């Protein structure tokens, strides 16, 4: 989530942070983006936000720099999340810290983020060339080649068309998703995947619906929760999982997933990220 920008670092120049500064982290309340969503779908929703941080560095005990890629997992029930620009600046503030090694770095970040989010988080570190964080192609059916009527300028559940047939499980995705940051107005690009069972969703209607977000101003997590609730309302699937893989900005990519299932997809990152 990009942040609300009111009195914060988002949307204004920020000088380098020369020393460890946990106080630069800015919390964003999840509740602020959920007020307009129907509670009956939020109540049964599970999820997490998976962040990849590509610009991690600190000093070992001898003063030698270390560099890693980090994967942060924040549960969707966490009452707060970090504003992304403040998180980038916070990570940069650790560049000159002398720490004993990976464990010390991880413990420092986890402690600061759990204090901010009010929930347990997972933070894993990987070598910068690790295959565990290599980009992968997305499984499922891409719907980008379908003919779809011109999308309206705002998303609405009425754009989604359920079918009469039942499917035991289908995974559809589009690489054409774009939304706008509500503070800066800059575009956020993503691949969105919808996996569901139950009444079939008309593929062209799903594409048209996803394209209707192109001028919609909302944070990443809010977009995914809106998509989840709109599909649940319009199509009443037996199971539903919505994932978004947003392209990186400022050395971070954010990947929200919301699901009716407790078992969530294994975190991954796509080639475009």
C-alpha atoms as an extended CHARMM CRD file, in Angstrom:
* protein
*
       273  EXT
         1         1  UNK       CA              0.0000000000        0.0000000000        0.0000000000  PROA      1               0.0000000000
         2         2  UNK       CA              1.4940000000        3.2420000000       -1.0500000000  PROA      2               0.0000000000
         3         3  UNK       CA              0.2930000000        5.3960000000        1.8490000000  PROA      3               0.0000000000
         4         4  UNK       CA             -2.0340000000        8.3350000000        2.3730000000  PROA      4               0.0000000000
         5         5  UNK       CA              0.5130000000       11.0950000000        1.9410000000  PROA      5               0.0000000000
         6         6  UNK       CA             -0.9970000000       13.3470000000        4.6130000000  PROA      6               0.0000000000
         7         7  UNK       CA              2.0000000000       14.6790000000        6.5140000000  PROA      7               0.0000000000
         8         8  UNK       CA              4.0890000000       11.6970000000        5.4390000000  PROA      8               0.0000000000
         9         9  UNK       CA              6.9620000000       11.0220000000        3.0820000000  PROA      9               0.0000000000
        10        10  UNK       CA              4.8900000000        9.9410000000        0.0810000000  PROA      10              0.0000000000
        11        11  UNK       CA              4.5320000000       12.6280000000       -2.5460000000  PROA      11              0.0000000000
        12        12  UNK       CA              7.3500000000       14.8750000000       -1.3190000000  PROA      12              0.0000000000
        13        13  UNK       CA             11.1600000000       14.7880000000       -1.6210000000  PROA      13              0.0000000000
        14        14  UNK       CA             12.9560000000       12.7960000000        1.0530000000  PROA      14              0.0000000000
        15        15  UNK       CA             16.6670000000       13.2690000000        1.7730000000  PROA      15              0.0000000000
        16        16  UNK       CA             18.9130000000       10.2670000000        2.4590000000  PROA      16              0.0000000000
        17        17  UNK       CA             18.6420000000        8.8300000000        5.9610000000  PROA      17              0.0000000000
        18        18  UNK       CA             22.2060000000        8.6530000000        7.3490000000  PROA      18              0.0000000000
        19        19  UNK       CA             21.5540000000        6.4180000000       10.3830000000  PROA      19              0.0000000000
        20        20  UNK       CA             19.2070000000        3.6880000000       11.5830000000  PROA      20              0.0000000000
        21        21  UNK       CA             15.7870000000        5.3460000000       11.8560000000  PROA      21              0.0000000000
        22        22  UNK       CA             12.8910000000        3.0700000000       12.8450000000  PROA      22              0.0000000000
        23        23  UNK       CA             10.7730000000        6.1530000000       13.5580000000  PROA      23              0.0000000000
        24        24  UNK       CA             10.6660000000        6.9520000000        9.8380000000  PROA      24              0.0000000000
        25        25  UNK       CA              8.2830000000        4.0300000000        9.3070000000  PROA      25              0.0000000000
        26        26  UNK       CA              4.7300000000        5.2930000000        8.7560000000  PROA      26              0.0000000000
        27        27  UNK       CA              1.7300000000        3.0670000000        9.5330000000  PROA      27              0.0000000000
        28        28  UNK       CA             -1.2870000000        2.8270000000        7.2640000000  PROA      28              0.0000000000
        29        29  UNK       CA             -4.5120000000        1.6120000000        8.8680000000  PROA      29              0.0000000000
        30        30  UNK       CA             -6.1100000000       -1.1820000000        6.8680000000  PROA      30              0.0000000000
        31        31  UNK       CA             -9.5590000000       -0.1720000000        8.1070000000  PROA      31              0.0000000000
        32        32  UNK       CA             -9.3020000000        3.0990000000        6.1670000000  PROA      32              0.0000000000
        33        33  UNK       CA             -9.6620000000        1.2500000000        2.8650000000  PROA      33              0.0000000000
        34        34  UNK       CA            -12.3320000000       -1.2590000000        3.8850000000  PROA      34              0.0000000000
        35        35  UNK       CA            -15.2090000000        0.9720000000        4.9230000000  PROA      35              0.0000000000
        36        36  UNK       CA            -16.9330000000        0.8350000000        1.5200000000  PROA      36              0.0000000000
        37        37  UNK       CA            -16.5420000000       -2.9460000000        1.0590000000  PROA      37              0.0000000000
        38        38  UNK       CA            -19.3070000000       -5.3770000000        2.0690000000  PROA      38              0.0000000000
        39        39  UNK       CA            -18.5720000000       -6.9170000000        5.4420000000  PROA      39              0.0000000000
        40        40  UNK       CA            -20.0680000000      -10.3010000000        4.5540000000  PROA      40              0.0000000000
        41        41  UNK       CA            -17.2100000000      -10.9440000000        2.1140000000  PROA      41              0.0000000000
        42        42  UNK       CA            -14.4810000000       -9.4590000000        4.2710000000  PROA      42              0.0000000000
        43        43  UNK       CA            -15.5090000000      -11.6420000000        7.2170000000  PROA      43              0.0000000000
        44        44  UNK       CA            -14.6240000000      -14.8550000000        5.3720000000  PROA      44              0.0000000000
        45        45  UNK       CA            -11.5500000000      -13.4760000000        3.6180000000  PROA      45              0.0000000000
        46        46  UNK       CA             -8.0280000000      -14.7390000000        4.2650000000  PROA      46              0.0000000000
        47        47  UNK       CA             -4.8780000000      -13.2790000000        2.8130000000  PROA      47              0.0000000000
        48        48  UNK       CA             -1.4420000000      -11.8050000000        3.0230000000  PROA      48              0.0000000000
        49        49  UNK       CA              0.7270000000       -9.1820000000        1.3870000000  PROA      49              0.0000000000
        50        50  UNK       CA              4.0560000000      -10.4240000000        0.0530000000  PROA      50              0.0000000000
        51        51  UNK       CA              6.7170000000       -7.7520000000       -0.4190000000  PROA      51              0.0000000000
        52        52  UNK       CA             10.0580000000       -8.2800000000       -2.1560000000  PROA      52              0.0000000000
        53        53  UNK       CA             12.8390000000       -5.8550000000       -1.2440000000  PROA      53              0.0000000000
        54        54  UNK       CA             15.7110000000       -5.7730000000       -3.7310000000  PROA      54              0.0000000000
        55        55  UNK       CA             17.9150000000       -3.1250000000       -2.1170000000  PROA      55              0.0000000000
        56        56  UNK       CA             18.8850000000       -4.6030000000        1.2530000000  PROA      56              0.0000000000
        57        57  UNK       CA             22.3490000000       -3.8920000000        2.6350000000  PROA      57              0.0000000000
        58        58  UNK       CA             24.0720000000       -3.6110000000        6.0110000000  PROA      58              0.0000000000
        59        59  UNK       CA             27.6030000000       -3.8690000000        7.3830000000  PROA      59              0.0000000000
        60        60  UNK       CA             29.0090000000       -6.9440000000        9.0810000000  PROA      60              0.0000000000
        61        61  UNK       CA             31.0520000000       -6.6770000000       12.2750000000  PROA      61              0.0000000000
        62        62  UNK       CA             34.1790000000       -5.8130000000       10.2710000000  PROA      62              0.0000000000
        63        63  UNK       CA             32.4470000000       -3.0610000000        8.2860000000  PROA      63              0.0000000000
        64        64  UNK       CA             32.1130000000       -5.0860000000        5.0590000000  PROA      64              0.0000000000
        65        65  UNK       CA             28.8090000000       -4.5390000000        3.2140000000  PROA      65              0.0000000000
        66        66  UNK       CA             26.3330000000       -7.3910000000        2.8470000000  PROA      66              0.0000000000
        67        67  UNK       CA             23.5590000000       -7.4760000000        0.2510000000  PROA      67              0.0000000000
        68        68  UNK       CA             20.4190000000       -9.6310000000        0.0390000000  PROA      68              0.0000000000
        69        69  UNK       CA             16.9150000000       -9.8150000000       -1.3880000000  PROA      69              0.0000000000
        70        70  UNK       CA             14.1880000000       -9.8900000000        1.2530000000  PROA      70              0.0000000000
        71        71  UNK       CA             10.7090000000      -11.4050000000        1.2220000000  PROA      71              0.0000000000
        72        72  UNK       CA              8.2960000000       -9.9130000000        3.7450000000  PROA      72              0.0000000000
        73        73  UNK       CA              4.8950000000      -11.4960000000        4.4490000000  PROA      73              0.0000000000
        74        74  UNK       CA              2.2760000000       -9.4500000000        6.3130000000  PROA      74              0.0000000000
        75        75  UNK       CA             -1.0360000000      -11.1690000000        7.1750000000  PROA      75              0.0000000000
        76        76  UNK       CA             -4.1770000000       -9.4480000000        5.9230000000  PROA      76              0.0000000000
        77        77  UNK       CA             -5.5440000000       -9.3740000000        9.4610000000  PROA      77              0.0000000000
        78        78  UNK       CA             -2.6980000000       -7.0840000000       10.5690000000  PROA      78              0.0000000000
        79        79  UNK       CA             -4.3620000000       -3.7970000000       11.5660000000  PROA      79              0.0000000000
        80        80  UNK       CA             -1.5910000000       -1.7280000000        9.9750000000  PROA      80              0.0000000000
        81        81  UNK       CA              0.9640000000       -1.9800000000        7.1850000000  PROA      81              0.0000000000
        82        82  UNK       CA              4.0240000000        0.1730000000        6.4180000000  PROA      82              0.0000000000
        83        83  UNK       CA              3.7170000000        2.9710000000        3.8950000000  PROA      83              0.0000000000
        84        84  UNK       CA              6.0050000000        1.8030000000        1.1070000000  PROA      84              0.0000000000
        85        85  UNK       CA              8.1970000000        4.8930000000        0.6640000000  PROA      85              0.0000000000
        86        86  UNK       CA              8.7910000000        5.0820000000        4.4060000000  PROA      86              0.0000000000
        87        87  UNK       CA              9.7080000000        1.3830000000        4.3520000000  PROA      87              0.0000000000
        88        88  UNK       CA             12.2510000000        2.0050000000        1.5930000000  PROA      88              0.0000000000
        89        89  UNK       CA             13.8000000000        4.8590000000        3.5880000000  PROA      89              0.0000000000
        90        90  UNK       CA             13.8260000000        2.6990000000        6.7150000000  PROA      90              0.0000000000
        91        91  UNK       CA             15.6800000000       -0.0770000000        4.8820000000  PROA      91              0.0000000000
        92        92  UNK       CA             18.1490000000        2.4740000000        3.5240000000  PROA      92              0.0000000000
        93        93  UNK       CA             18.7760000000        3.6770000000        7.0760000000  PROA      93              0.0000000000
        94        94  UNK       CA             20.1950000000        0.2420000000        7.8640000000  PROA      94              0.0000000000
        95        95  UNK       CA             22.8630000000        0.4600000000        5.1370000000  PROA      95              0.0000000000
        96        96  UNK       CA             25.4810000000        1.7960000000        7.5400000000  PROA      96              0.0000000000
        97        97  UNK       CA             24.5490000000       -0.3330000000       10.5660000000  PROA      97              0.0000000000
        98        98  UNK       CA             27.1370000000       -2.8150000000       11.8330000000  PROA      98              0.0000000000
        99        99  UNK       CA             25.2910000000       -6.0440000000       12.5460000000  PROA      99              0.0000000000
       100       100  UNK       CA             26.5890000000       -9.5110000000       13.2540000000  PROA      100             0.0000000000
       101       101  UNK       CA             24.9960000000      -11.1560000000       10.2400000000  PROA      101             0.0000000000
       102       102  UNK       CA             21.7380000000      -12.1460000000        8.5820000000  PROA      102             0.0000000000
       103       103  UNK       CA             20.0780000000      -13.2160000000       11.8120000000  PROA      103             0.0000000000
       104       104  UNK       CA             20.7350000000       -9.8550000000       13.4700000000  PROA      104             0.0000000000
       105       105  UNK       CA             19.4900000000       -7.9480000000       10.4300000000  PROA      105             0.0000000000
       106       106  UNK       CA             16.3540000000      -10.0810000000       10.1830000000  PROA      106             0.0000000000
       107       107  UNK       CA             15.5760000000       -9.7770000000       13.8720000000  PROA      107             0.0000000000
       108       108  UNK       CA             15.9560000000       -5.9840000000       13.7420000000  PROA      108             0.0000000000
       109       109  UNK       CA             13.5730000000       -5.6390000000       10.7950000000  PROA      109             0.0000000000
       110       110  UNK       CA             11.0120000000       -8.1030000000       12.1660000000  PROA      110             0.0000000000
       111       111  UNK       CA             10.9340000000       -6.3840000000       15.5700000000  PROA      111             0.0000000000
       112       112  UNK       CA             10.3780000000       -2.9570000000       14.0050000000  PROA      112             0.0000000000
       113       113  UNK       CA              7.6890000000       -4.1830000000       11.6010000000  PROA      113             0.0000000000
       114       114  UNK       CA              5.7950000000       -6.1890000000       14.1840000000  PROA      114             0.0000000000
       115       115  UNK       CA              5.7120000000       -3.1220000000       16.3920000000  PROA      115             0.0000000000
       116       116  UNK       CA              4.2880000000       -1.0990000000       13.4950000000  PROA      116             0.0000000000
       117       117  UNK       CA              1.8360000000       -3.6590000000       12.0600000000  PROA      117             0.0000000000
       118       118  UNK       CA              0.5800000000       -5.0410000000       15.3680000000  PROA      118             0.0000000000
       119       119  UNK       CA              0.8760000000       -8.6040000000       14.0300000000  PROA      119             0.0000000000
       120       120  UNK       CA              3.4820000000      -11.3300000000       13.4700000000  PROA      120             0.0000000000
       121       121  UNK       CA              5.3350000000      -10.9820000000       10.1530000000  PROA      121             0.0000000000
       122       122  UNK       CA              7.6880000000      -13.2780000000        8.2510000000  PROA      122             0.0000000000
       123       123  UNK       CA             10.8940000000      -11.9150000000        6.7730000000  PROA      123             0.0000000000
       124       124  UNK       CA             13.2390000000      -14.1410000000        4.7640000000  PROA      124             0.0000000000
       125       125  UNK       CA             16.6010000000      -13.2440000000        3.2280000000  PROA      125             0.0000000000
       126       126  UNK       CA             18.0390000000      -14.6780000000        0.0160000000  PROA      126             0.0000000000
       127       127  UNK       CA             21.3160000000      -14.2620000000       -1.8810000000  PROA      127             0.0000000000
       128       128  UNK       CA             20.8100000000      -11.7990000000       -4.7110000000  PROA      128             0.0000000000
       129       129  UNK       CA             21.2730000000      -14.5950000000       -7.2820000000  PROA      129             0.0000000000
       130       130  UNK       CA             19.1470000000      -17.1880000000       -5.4640000000  PROA      130             0.0000000000
       131       131  UNK       CA             16.8100000000      -19.2440000000       -7.6790000000  PROA      131             0.0000000000
       132       132  UNK       CA             14.2640000000      -19.0790000000       -4.8420000000  PROA      132             0.0000000000
       133       133  UNK       CA             13.4750000000      -15.5000000000       -5.8380000000  PROA      133             0.0000000000
       134       134  UNK       CA             13.9260000000      -15.8740000000       -9.5810000000  PROA      134             0.0000000000
       135       135  UNK       CA             11.0610000000      -14.6680000000      -11.7690000000  PROA      135             0.0000000000
       136       136  UNK       CA              8.6780000000      -17.3920000000      -12.9520000000  PROA      136             0.0000000000
       137       137  UNK       CA              5.9650000000      -17.5540000000      -15.6130000000  PROA      137             0.0000000000
       138       138  UNK       CA              2.4150000000      -17.5730000000      -14.2950000000  PROA      138             0.0000000000
       139       139  UNK       CA              0.3250000000      -20.7260000000      -14.6430000000  PROA      139             0.0000000000
       140       140  UNK       CA             -3.2590000000      -20.5550000000      -15.8670000000  PROA      140             0.0000000000
       141       141  UNK       CA             -5.0220000000      -19.0020000000      -18.8510000000  PROA      141             0.0000000000
       142       142  UNK       CA             -4.1440000000      -15.5040000000      -20.0090000000  PROA      142             0.0000000000
       143       143  UNK       CA             -7.2560000000      -13.6070000000      -21.1410000000  PROA      143             0.0000000000
       144       144  UNK       CA             -5.4700000000      -10.6190000000      -22.6880000000  PROA      144             0.0000000000
       145       145  UNK       CA             -6.1720000000      -11.6970000000      -26.2870000000  PROA      145             0.0000000000
       146       146  UNK       CA             -9.9530000000      -11.6220000000      -25.8970000000  PROA      146             0.0000000000
       147       147  UNK       CA            -12.1730000000       -9.0290000000      -27.5130000000  PROA      147             0.0000000000
       148       148  UNK       CA            -13.7430000000       -6.9010000000      -24.8190000000  PROA      148             0.0000000000
       149       149  UNK       CA            -15.9890000000       -3.8700000000      -24.9970000000  PROA      149             0.0000000000
       150       150  UNK       CA            -14.4560000000       -0.5560000000      -24.0150000000  PROA      150             0.0000000000
       151       151  UNK       CA            -14.0440000000       -0.4620000000      -20.2620000000  PROA      151             0.0000000000
       152       152  UNK       CA            -15.7210000000        2.2680000000      -18.2100000000  PROA      152             0.0000000000
       153       153  UNK       CA            -13.5900000000        4.6200000000      -16.1580000000  PROA      153             0.0000000000
       154       154  UNK       CA            -14.5740000000        3.0700000000      -12.8180000000  PROA      154             0.0000000000
       155       155  UNK       CA            -14.8570000000       -0.5950000000      -11.7800000000  PROA      155             0.0000000000
       156       156  UNK       CA            -18.2550000000       -2.0240000000      -10.8540000000  PROA      156             0.0000000000
       157       157  UNK       CA            -19.3800000000       -5.5460000000       -9.9790000000  PROA      157             0.0000000000
       158       158  UNK       CA            -22.1130000000       -5.2260000000      -12.6390000000  PROA      158             0.0000000000
       159       159  UNK       CA            -19.4130000000       -5.5510000000      -15.3120000000  PROA      159             0.0000000000
       160       160  UNK       CA            -18.8560000000       -9.1850000000      -14.3050000000  PROA      160             0.0000000000
       161       161  UNK       CA            -21.0300000000      -11.7930000000      -16.0000000000  PROA      161             0.0000000000
       162       162  UNK       CA            -21.5300000000      -15.2060000000      -14.3850000000  PROA      162             0.0000000000
       163       163  UNK       CA            -22.3300000000      -18.1660000000      -16.5880000000  PROA      163             0.0000000000
       164       164  UNK       CA            -24.6320000000      -21.1580000000      -16.1930000000  PROA      164             0.0000000000
       165       165  UNK       CA            -21.8900000000      -23.7920000000      -16.3260000000  PROA      165             0.0000000000
       166       166  UNK       CA            -20.0240000000      -24.9380000000      -13.2440000000  PROA      166             0.0000000000
       167       167  UNK       CA            -16.2400000000      -25.2710000000      -13.1780000000  PROA      167             0.0000000000
       168       168  UNK       CA            -14.3050000000      -27.3110000000      -10.6420000000  PROA      168             0.0000000000
       169       169  UNK       CA            -11.3760000000      -24.9210000000      -10.8020000000  PROA      169             0.0000000000
       170       170  UNK       CA            -10.1740000000      -22.2790000000      -13.2480000000  PROA      170             0.0000000000
       171       171  UNK       CA             -7.2720000000      -19.8260000000      -13.1300000000  PROA      171             0.0000000000
       172       172  UNK       CA             -7.4300000000      -16.7010000000      -15.3030000000  PROA      172             0.0000000000
       173       173  UNK       CA             -4.9470000000      -13.8590000000      -15.4590000000  PROA      173             0.0000000000
       174       174  UNK       CA             -4.2650000000      -10.5570000000      -17.1860000000  PROA      174             0.0000000000
       175       175  UNK       CA             -1.0020000000       -8.6580000000      -17.5570000000  PROA      175             0.0000000000
       176       176  UNK       CA             -2.8710000000       -5.4660000000      -18.5170000000  PROA      176             0.0000000000
       177       177  UNK       CA             -3.9120000000       -4.2840000000      -15.0690000000  PROA      177             0.0000000000
       178       178  UNK       CA             -3.1780000000       -0.6850000000      -14.1970000000  PROA      178             0.0000000000
       179       179  UNK       CA             -4.3630000000        1.4990000000      -11.3450000000  PROA      179             0.0000000000
       180       180  UNK       CA             -3.2670000000        4.9150000000      -10.1150000000  PROA      180             0.0000000000
       181       181  UNK       CA             -1.6260000000        5.9050000000       -6.8500000000  PROA      181             0.0000000000
       182       182  UNK       CA             -4.2210000000        8.0470000000       -5.0510000000  PROA      182             0.0000000000
       183       183  UNK       CA             -1.5230000000       10.4280000000       -3.7750000000  PROA      183             0.0000000000
       184       184  UNK       CA              0.8590000000       10.9330000000       -6.6980000000  PROA      184             0.0000000000
       185       185  UNK       CA             -1.4130000000        9.9000000000       -9.5810000000  PROA      185             0.0000000000
       186       186  UNK       CA              1.3820000000        7.7170000000      -10.9790000000  PROA      186             0.0000000000
       187       187  UNK       CA              0.4450000000        4.3750000000      -12.5840000000  PROA      187             0.0000000000
       188       188  UNK       CA              0.8920000000        1.0750000000      -10.8060000000  PROA      188             0.0000000000
       189       189  UNK       CA              1.2330000000       -1.9040000000      -13.1570000000  PROA      189             0.0000000000
       190       190  UNK       CA              0.3870000000       -5.4780000000      -12.2420000000  PROA      190             0.0000000000
       191       191  UNK       CA             -0.5600000000       -8.9400000000      -13.3530000000  PROA      191             0.0000000000
       192       192  UNK       CA             -3.8040000000      -10.0790000000      -11.7170000000  PROA      192             0.0000000000
       193       193  UNK       CA             -4.7830000000      -13.7360000000      -11.3820000000  PROA      193             0.0000000000
       194       194  UNK       CA             -8.2520000000      -14.9700000000      -10.3980000000  PROA      194             0.0000000000
       195       195  UNK       CA             -8.6170000000      -18.6210000000       -9.3810000000  PROA      195             0.0000000000
       196       196  UNK       CA            -12.1020000000      -19.8800000000       -8.5460000000  PROA      196             0.0000000000
       197       197  UNK       CA            -14.6040000000      -22.7200000000       -8.5900000000  PROA      197             0.0000000000
       198       198  UNK       CA            -18.3620000000      -22.6090000000       -9.0370000000  PROA      198             0.0000000000
       199       199  UNK       CA            -20.3480000000      -20.7110000000      -11.6420000000  PROA      199             0.0000000000
       200       200  UNK       CA            -18.1600000000      -19.9030000000      -14.6430000000  PROA      200             0.0000000000
       201       201  UNK       CA            -17.1050000000      -16.2840000000      -15.0470000000  PROA      201             0.0000000000
       202       202  UNK       CA            -17.4140000000      -14.9500000000      -18.6040000000  PROA      202             0.0000000000
       203       203  UNK       CA            -13.7730000000      -14.3720000000      -19.5590000000  PROA      203             0.0000000000
       204       204  UNK       CA            -14.3480000000      -11.2390000000      -21.6190000000  PROA      204             0.0000000000
       205       205  UNK       CA            -16.3460000000       -9.6660000000      -18.7960000000  PROA      205             0.0000000000
       206       206  UNK       CA            -13.5050000000      -10.3250000000      -16.3510000000  PROA      206             0.0000000000
       207       207  UNK       CA            -11.0260000000       -8.6760000000      -18.7140000000  PROA      207             0.0000000000
       208       208  UNK       CA            -13.3060000000       -5.6570000000      -19.1750000000  PROA      208             0.0000000000
       209       209  UNK       CA            -13.7320000000       -5.4050000000      -15.4030000000  PROA      209             0.0000000000
       210       210  UNK       CA             -9.9810000000       -5.5110000000      -14.7410000000  PROA      210             0.0000000000
       211       211  UNK       CA             -9.3480000000       -2.8900000000      -17.4380000000  PROA      211             0.0000000000
       212       212  UNK       CA            -11.8360000000       -0.5600000000      -15.7330000000  PROA      212             0.0000000000
       213       213  UNK       CA             -9.2310000000        0.0420000000      -12.9960000000  PROA      213             0.0000000000
       214       214  UNK       CA             -6.9220000000        1.9560000000      -15.3680000000  PROA      214             0.0000000000
       215       215  UNK       CA             -7.9890000000        5.3710000000      -14.0540000000  PROA      215             0.0000000000
       216       216  UNK       CA             -9.0260000000        4.1530000000      -10.6050000000  PROA      216             0.0000000000
       217       217  UNK       CA             -7.0920000000        5.6560000000       -7.7200000000  PROA      217             0.0000000000
       218       218  UNK       CA             -6.4800000000        3.1640000000       -4.9300000000  PROA      218             0.0000000000
       219       219  UNK       CA             -3.6230000000        1.4310000000       -3.1710000000  PROA      219             0.0000000000
       220       220  UNK       CA             -2.5180000000       -2.0680000000       -4.1870000000  PROA      220             0.0000000000
       221       221  UNK       CA             -4.2030000000       -3.8800000000       -1.3140000000  PROA      221             0.0000000000
       222       222  UNK       CA             -7.4280000000       -1.9280000000       -1.7500000000  PROA      222             0.0000000000
       223       223  UNK       CA             -7.5970000000       -2.8830000000       -5.4300000000  PROA      223             0.0000000000
       224       224  UNK       CA             -7.2460000000       -6.5780000000       -4.6580000000  PROA      224             0.0000000000
       225       225  UNK       CA             -9.8360000000       -6.4890000000       -1.8790000000  PROA      225             0.0000000000
       226       226  UNK       CA            -12.2250000000       -4.6110000000       -4.1970000000  PROA      226             0.0000000000
       227       227  UNK       CA            -11.7340000000       -7.2450000000       -6.9270000000  PROA      227             0.0000000000
       228       228  UNK       CA            -12.2880000000      -10.0550000000       -4.4310000000  PROA      228             0.0000000000
       229       229  UNK       CA            -15.5040000000       -8.5270000000       -3.0680000000  PROA      229             0.0000000000
       230       230  UNK       CA            -16.8940000000       -7.6070000000       -6.5020000000  PROA      230             0.0000000000
       231       231  UNK       CA            -16.3720000000      -11.1240000000       -7.8930000000  PROA      231             0.0000000000
       232       232  UNK       CA            -17.8540000000      -12.6460000000       -4.7430000000  PROA      232             0.0000000000
       233       233  UNK       CA            -20.9150000000      -10.3960000000       -5.0300000000  PROA      233             0.0000000000
       234       234  UNK       CA            -21.4760000000      -10.8080000000       -8.7730000000  PROA      234             0.0000000000
       235       235  UNK       CA            -20.6330000000      -14.4730000000       -9.2750000000  PROA      235             0.0000000000
       236       236  UNK       CA            -20.9860000000      -16.1610000000       -5.8550000000  PROA      236             0.0000000000
       237       237  UNK       CA            -18.0900000000      -18.5740000000       -6.4540000000  PROA      237             0.0000000000
       238       238  UNK       CA            -17.7070000000      -21.6330000000       -4.2610000000  PROA      238             0.0000000000
       239       239  UNK       CA            -14.0530000000      -20.7000000000       -3.7390000000  PROA      239             0.0000000000
       240       240  UNK       CA            -12.1300000000      -17.6140000000       -4.8100000000  PROA      240             0.0000000000
       241       241  UNK       CA             -8.5320000000      -16.4430000000       -4.7290000000  PROA      241             0.0000000000
       242       242  UNK       CA             -7.3400000000      -13.1230000000       -6.1600000000  PROA      242             0.0000000000
       243       243  UNK       CA             -3.6210000000      -12.3910000000       -6.5160000000  PROA      243             0.0000000000
       244       244  UNK       CA             -1.8960000000       -9.2690000000       -7.8400000000  PROA      244             0.0000000000
       245       245  UNK       CA              1.7740000000       -9.0840000000       -8.7600000000  PROA      245             0.0000000000
       246       246  UNK       CA              2.6740000000       -5.4090000000       -8.9230000000  PROA      246             0.0000000000
       247       247  UNK       CA              5.7990000000       -4.2640000000      -10.7310000000  PROA      247             0.0000000000
       248       248  UNK       CA              8.4800000000       -2.9060000000       -8.4530000000  PROA      248             0.0000000000
       249       249  UNK       CA              8.8060000000        0.7450000000       -7.5510000000  PROA      249             0.0000000000
       250       250  UNK       CA             11.6140000000        2.1000000000       -5.3950000000  PROA      250             0.0000000000
       251       251  UNK       CA             13.2340000000       -1.3090000000       -5.0460000000  PROA      251             0.0000000000
       252       252  UNK       CA             10.0180000000       -2.9170000000       -3.7400000000  PROA      252             0.0000000000
       253       253  UNK       CA              7.2740000000       -5.0000000000       -5.2740000000  PROA      253             0.0000000000
       254       254  UNK       CA              4.0130000000       -5.7170000000       -3.4470000000  PROA      254             0.0000000000
       255       255  UNK       CA              1.8840000000       -8.7950000000       -4.0450000000  PROA      255             0.0000000000
       256       256  UNK       CA             -1.4480000000       -8.9100000000       -2.1980000000  PROA      256             0.0000000000
       257       257  UNK       CA             -3.4820000000      -12.1210000000       -2.1830000000  PROA      257             0.0000000000
       258       258  UNK       CA             -7.0180000000      -12.5040000000       -0.8300000000  PROA      258             0.0000000000
       259       259  UNK       CA             -8.8500000000      -15.8140000000       -0.6940000000  PROA      259             0.0000000000
       260       260  UNK       CA            -11.8630000000      -17.6310000000        0.6770000000  PROA      260             0.0000000000
       261       261  UNK       CA             -9.4490000000      -20.4830000000        1.4490000000  PROA      261             0.0000000000
       262       262  UNK       CA             -7.1900000000      -20.6450000000        4.4770000000  PROA      262             0.0000000000
       263       263  UNK       CA             -4.4140000000      -22.2860000000        2.4460000000  PROA      263             0.0000000000
       264       264  UNK       CA             -2.8380000000      -19.4920000000        0.4130000000  PROA      264             0.0000000000
       265       265  UNK       CA             -0.6790000000      -19.7920000000       -2.7300000000  PROA      265             0.0000000000
       266       266  UNK       CA              3.0610000000      -20.1960000000       -2.2410000000  PROA      266             0.0000000000
       267       267  UNK       CA              4.7100000000      -16.7640000000       -2.6170000000  PROA      267             0.0000000000
       268       268  UNK       CA              6.5350000000      -16.1800000000       -5.8890000000  PROA      268             0.0000000000
       269       269  UNK       CA              7.5920000000      -13.2940000000       -8.1110000000  PROA      269             0.0000000000
       270       270  UNK       CA              7.0200000000      -12.9350000000      -11.8450000000  PROA      270             0.0000000000
       271       271  UNK       CA              9.5770000000      -12.2760000000      -14.5500000000  PROA      271             0.0000000000
       272       272  UNK       CA              8.2890000000       -8.6990000000      -15.1100000000  PROA      272             0.0000000000
       273       273  UNK       CA              8.8980000000       -7.8130000000      -11.4800000000  PROA      273             0.0000000000
